Amino acid sequence: MTAKFPHLRQDFAASLVVFLVALPLCVGVAVASGVPAELGLVTGIVGGLVTGMMRGSSLQVSGPAAGLTVLVFEAVQEFGLPVLGVLVLATGLLQLLMGALRLGRWFRAISVSVVEGMLAGIGLVLIAGQFYALADAKAPASGLEKIAGLPGAVADAAGNTSALASVGLGAGTIAVLVLWKRMPRRVRALPGPLAAVGLATAVAAFFSLPVATVEVKGLLGSIQPPSLSAFGELADIGVLTTIVAFTLIASAESLFSAAAVDRLHDGPRTEYDKELMAQGAGNTVCGALGALPMTAVIVRSSANVAAGARTKASRVMHGVWLLLFAALLPATLALIPIPALAGILVHAGFKLIPFRGIVSLWRGHRGEALILVVTAVSIVAVNMFEGVLIGLALSVAKTAWEASHVKLEVIDKGAGPIQAYLSGNATFLRLPKILDSLENLPQDRPVELDLSGLHHLDHACRTALENWAERHSAVGTEPVRLTEPEQKAEQEPERVTAP
């Protein structure tokens, strides 16, 4: 056995650690998403047994992620739980198609600022929403309403004994998570999320606190494969938009997580197209079971690497432990207080916001920092999908602006023609600057405009330069002489008279 599986001991130990980290997160994400807690476990099980068996990123662990919580909650509220399976199934099939078309590597071309802004926006909405769960109150629908309603929710909780007990339990859970890193090493062998939930459950039971706990329906009772009528919702443009949002966000988060995990170990590197197909296979199965969508989860993945995992066997075994727990100990979930799970997700939401990254970006790349902040604010103010599109549009516009760098050098010797040299990339984005400089040249002097230093000259710029040359020559001045970009290689470029 040891010869056939040389790393079995390390992988077995790592799988237990990942299982203990994943268990409270699976349940917490499901409850926050507005679905039965067992569906979070189903997605974790599929992430281990299906995605875990496939090739791609050997040490990355998949399951329900906090990053999709807000989008899933909105989808369930708008379309209903029976349609969730259709959304996730279609997402999985799209991911399989993109992987087969070898599009996985292209997700690495997405601006990091957009991805971090997306996660920051998700984190802000997640935190705001879970604060209501801490106070045992109903959260408003939109992100802005959640944030605007927080002062009122705090005031209401202050005068309610059960709400204060709920807030205290949730705050205690957050405190345990924050302070867990400072505990002795032997104590930290137990994962922080499990310890926090375990302590909160014990405190709630010992003091008989009047707090809400997880509702349990049973594993088989929670699994609801999508019906044929649910597939009819695919004609709804809102459903199709949500599928695209699921696909883009889940794929980007998984592949960016894979890149981060690769930096944590010296093992085989991620095969991005195969990892995308592995995620697609997992989401296809999750959709068929009516469960939550899955992504690769950096918290579980980093725990897997830190625990000494060597092969994908660790993540497969973690799926086995989740399955055994769901099958043998489902009633245990009913003991978990909702405020404890809300505390875990508030902590996870703060970790999604790259505070240090924003500061460092602002110091060195203010444009990227602006994209990050605008993306996050757009997600809070509008919604997830449109917020990401706004971030992508800003990123493309910034890149186009930077790529259109152009320099105009004017040499005037006092006599003879004025010599103007354009170099770089002349596009419509820089056209106002170019024309302003040219129109400031003396109208009564001949001009030689040398374009041979340009790497690119778009149609709008060329037309505008030709029109300027006509206007400059119209008052009787010697016609402007243009040197075309394609003549750059010639020793003595021929002067072309503008018409």
N, C-alpha and C positions, 0 to 999 in steps of 0.2 A: 504493500500500500504506500509506504513511504517512498519507494523507488518510482512508483507510477505517478504519485502526487507529491513531489518533493517539498512543496510549500503548503501542505495541508494544514499544519499546525498554525502557521501565521495567518492563513486565510480564515480558518475556523475562528480564531480569537478576534480577528478584525470584523467578521460577520456579526458576532454578538454585539460588538460596540456599535456598529452601524444600525443594527436592529433596535438597540436601546435609544439611539438618537432619532431614528425614523418613526418609532411608534407614536410618541406624543405629537410630532409634527404632522404625521398623516391624519391623525384625528383632529388636530387643531385646524389644519387647512380645510378639511371637509366641513367642519362646523362653521367656520368663517365664510365658506362658499355657499352656505345655505342648503347643504345636502346631508343625508344621513352620514354619521361618523364612519360607518362601515365602508362606505364607498372610498374614503381616503385610504383605508387599509387595502381595498381591492387594487387600487392604482399602485400602491407600494408593492403589493405581491406581484402584479404584472411587471412592474419595473425590475424586480429581481429575477423572476423566473423566465420572462420572455426577453425583454431588452437586455437583461444581464447575460443571457446565453449568447447573444449575437456579437459580432465583431464591430469594432469602431474604436471606442476608448475603453481600454481594459479595466481601469480602476474607477471609472466614473459611475456613480450610483444614481438611478432615476426613481422618480416618484412624484406625488403631488407637490407642487411648489407654491410658496407664498407669492411668487411673482405673477401667478395667474389667478390668484384668489379674487381680486376685484372684478376682473373680466368675467370669471365664471359666475360670481354672485349676480352681476348685472344680467348675464344671459339667462340664468335660471329664473330671475324675477320677471324678465320680459317674455321669455318663450316657454317657461315651464320645465320642470325636471325631466319629463319624458323626451324632450327634444335634445337634452344635453348629450345623450348617447349618439344622436345623429351628428351633432357638432364635432364631437371628439372623433367619431369614426371617419368623417370626411377629412378632418385634420390629419389623421394618420395616413389615409390614402394619398393625400397631397404630399405629405412628407416622403412617403415611399416613392412617389413619382419623381419628386425633386432629387432624391438620392439616386434613383436610376438614371436620371439625366445629368448626374454629376454636378449638381448645383450647390452641394454642401459647402464647397470651398469658397463660393461667392459670398456667403454670409460673413466671412472674415473681412470683406470689403466694406461692411457697414461701419460707419463712424462709431468709434468707442464712446464718444460724447453722447450720441443718440441713445445707445444702449444703456449707458449709465444714467442718462436723463430719464429714460423709460423706467428703469428700476427705482430711481429716486421718486418719480411721480407715483408709481405703484406703492412705494413705501409710505409716502405721505397720506394717500387715500386709505391704505391699510391701517395705519396708526390711528387716523381720525375715526375710522369705522369701529375699530376695536376698543377705543375709549368708551364708546357707548355700551359695548358688551361688558366692559369692566363695571360700568354703573348700572347694569341690568336694565338698559333702556334701548328703545328701538332707534336705529340709525336712519337718518334721512337718505334719500336716494342718491343725489349727486355729490361729487367731491366738495364743491364749494359750500353746499348746504351742510355737509358733515362738519366742516371746519367752522362755519358761522354759528352752528348750533351748539358747539362745545361749551361756551360759557353758561348757556341755559341748562345744559345737561348736568354740569358741575353744581349749579345752584339747586337743581331738583334733587340731586343725590345727597347734598348736604343735609337735607331735612328728612331723609328716609333711612331708617335703621338697616333694613335689608340691603339697600343700595350701598351704604357705607361699609357693611360687611363684605359685599362683593368687591368694592374698590380696594379695600384693605387686603383681601386675599390676592387680587390681581397685582397690586403694587408689591406685595411680598414676593410673588413669583418673579417679577421683573428684577427685584433686588437680589434674589438668589442667582439668577442668570448673570447679572452684572458682576457679582462678587465671586462667582464660582472659580474664576481663573486664579484668584488669590488663595484658594484653599490649598491644604497640603496635597502633595502629589498623589498619595494613596487615595485620598478622598476624591480627587479629580478623575480617578479611574472610572467612576460612575459619570456618564454624560450629564451635563448641566440641565438640558431640557427635561430629562427623565427625573432627575433629583428634584427640580423645581415643581413639577407636576405631582410627584410622589409626596413631597412635603405639604403642598397645598391640599391634596386629597386627605392626608392624615389630619391636618389642622381642621379642615371643614367637618370631618367625621367626629373628631374628638370633642370639639366645641359645639357640635350640632348647628353650624352656621346656616342661616336661611338663604342659601345661594342655589342657583340653578345648576343642574348637572347634565351630563350628556344623555340624550335619549337613545336607547338601544332598540333596534328592530330585528337584529339577527343578521348574519352575513347573507344567507340565502334570501331572506325577506327584503334586503336592501337592493339586491341585484335586479335591475329592470331593463332587459334588452329593449332597444327602441322598436316600437311597433311600426307596421307598414304605414299607418296614418301619420306617424311622426315624420317619415321621410317626405311627405307632401309639403312640409314646411320649407323644403329646399327652394321652393318657388318664391319665398319671401326674400327680398333684397337685404333685409336686416339680418337674416340668418346667414346669407352668403357673406356679408361683410364681417360677421362675427367669426365665421370659419377662417377667412383670410387673416383676421387679427390673431386668432388662436395659432394658426400655422406660422406666421411670421414671428410672433413673440416667443412661442415655445421653441422654434428652431433656433432663433438667434440666441436665446438664453442657454440652450443646451450646448451649442457649438462654442459660445464664448466661455461657458463653464469648462468645456473640454480643453480649451487653450489654457485656462488657468490651472487645471489639474495637471496638465503636462509639465508645468513649471514646478510642480511639487514632487515629482519623482523622476527617476532615470530609466524607467522601463520603456516599452514600445510607445511610440507617438500615436496620436489619434489619426485615424483614417476618416476624414470628415464626411465623405459621401456615405460610407458604410455606417457611421454613427447616426447620420440623418435617417437612414433606412431602419436602423435599430429603433430609433425613437418613433418612426412611423409605424413599425410593426407593433410596438407597445401601445401606441394610441389607437390603432385599429382594434386591438383586443379590448382595450378599455372602453372604447365606444360601443363595441358589440355587447359589453356587459353593463352599459349605462353608467360607467364610473367617471371619475374626474380625469381631465387631461393630465398627461405627465410631461415633465421636462427633466433634464439632468439637474441635480440639486447640489450646489457647491458645498453646503454645510455637511451633507452626508458623504459627499465625495472626499472632501478634505479629511473628515473623520476616518474614512476608510484608509486613506494613504497614511495618516498619522498613526493608525493602529497597526501598521506593518503589513497590509495586504500586498500580495505579490501577483495574484492572477484574478481573473474575473470570477473565480469560484467564491470569493468572499461576498460579492454582491448577489450571486445566485442563492447562497445559503441564507443571506439576510432575508430574501424573499420567502424562503422556507420557514424561517422563524416567525415572520409576520403571518403566514398562512396558519401555522400551528396555533398562534395566539388567537387569531380571529375564529378559528374552529373550536378551540377548547376553552377559551376564557373570555368570551364576548361580554359576559355580564360584568366583567371588571370595568368596562368602559363607563357603565352607569354611575360609578363612584367618582368619576373625574369632574371637578367643578368647571363650569364654563369660564369663570373669571381667570382661572389658571391658564386655560388654553388661550384666552384673549391676551394675557400677559406675555405668553410665549410669542404670539404673533406681533404684539407691539415691539418687543425686543427684535424680532426678525425684520420688522419694518424699518427700524432705525438702522439696522445693518445694511439695508438696501440703499441707504442714502450715503453717497461717497463724500462725506464732509471734507476729508483731507484732499481728496481728488479735486474738488472744486477749488480749494485754496491754491493748490499747486498749478492747476490749469490757469487760474486767474493771473498768477505771477508770470507764466511763460507763454500761454496761448489764450488770450482773452476771448477771441472769437469762439474757440471750442467751449470755453466755460459758459459763454452766452448761450450756445446751442444746448448745452446740458440743462441750464436753468429754464430756458424757454420750453424745452420738451417736457420737463417735469411740471411746470406751471400749466402748460396746455393740457396735460393729462388730467390734472386736478380740475381745471376750469371747464373742459369740454368732455372728453372721454378718452379711453385708452387708444383706440385705433386712430382717431383724428390727431391726437397728441403726437403719436409716433410719426404720422405722415408729415406733420408740421416740422418736427425735428429733422426728418430726412430731407425735406425741401430746403430747410435752412442750411443743412450740411452741403447739399449739392450747390446751392447758390454761393456759399462761402468758397467752395473749391473752384467753382467757375470764376469767381472774382479774383482769387489768388492766381489761377492759371492764366488769366488775361493780363498779366503784368506787362506793361509797355513803357519804354523810355524814349523821350524825344529830346534830341540834342541839337541845338541851333548854333551855327558858326557864322558870325557876321564880321567880315574883315573891313568893313567900312566902304569898300568899293567892290564892284562886281556883284554877282548874284549871292543871295543869302543861301547857305547850305543847311538843310534840315535832315537829320538822320533818325529814322524810327527803327527801334529794335525790340525784340520780345514777341508777345502775342497780341495782335491788334484785334480785339473783338468789340461787339456793340456795347459791352459793359464799360469799356474805357473810352468810347467814342466821344462823350462830352469833353473829357480832359484833353484829348488829342485836338479836337476842333477849336477849343478855347485857345490853345497855344498857337495853332496855325493862324487863326483869325487875328491874333495880336501882332502878327508880322507886318512890317510896313507895306502898305498897299501899292506904293509906287516903285517897289524894287522887284527885280526878277527873283524867282525862288527855284532852287533845285531840291526836290524832295526825294531822298534816297530810302527806298523801302527794302533794300537788299538784306538788312539785318533782321527782318521779321521772320520768325519761325512759322507764324500762322497769320493769315489775313482773311477775315470772314467777309461775306458778301456785303453786309451792311456797312462795314468799315470801308471797303473798297469803293462802294457807290458814294459814300459821303466824301471821301477824299477826292474822287473825280469831280463831284459837284463843287467842292471848295476850289479846286484848280480852275474850273470854268469861271467861277465868280471872281477869283483873283485876277484872271487874265482879261476879264470883260471890260476893264476900265482903260485898256490900252497898254497895259504892262506886257512885257515879253511873256509868252506862254510859260506856265509852270512846267518844268521838266521832271518827269517821274522815272525812277529806276525800279523796275519790278522785282519782287522777291525771288522769282525763279532765276533771275540773272546773277544771283549772288556768286556763283562759282566762276564766272567769267573774269578775266583779268581787267578788261576795259569795258565796263557795262555800257550798252548803248542807251542813249538818252531818248526817251519816248515823249513826244509832245502830246499834252492833253488835248483832246478834241475841243 
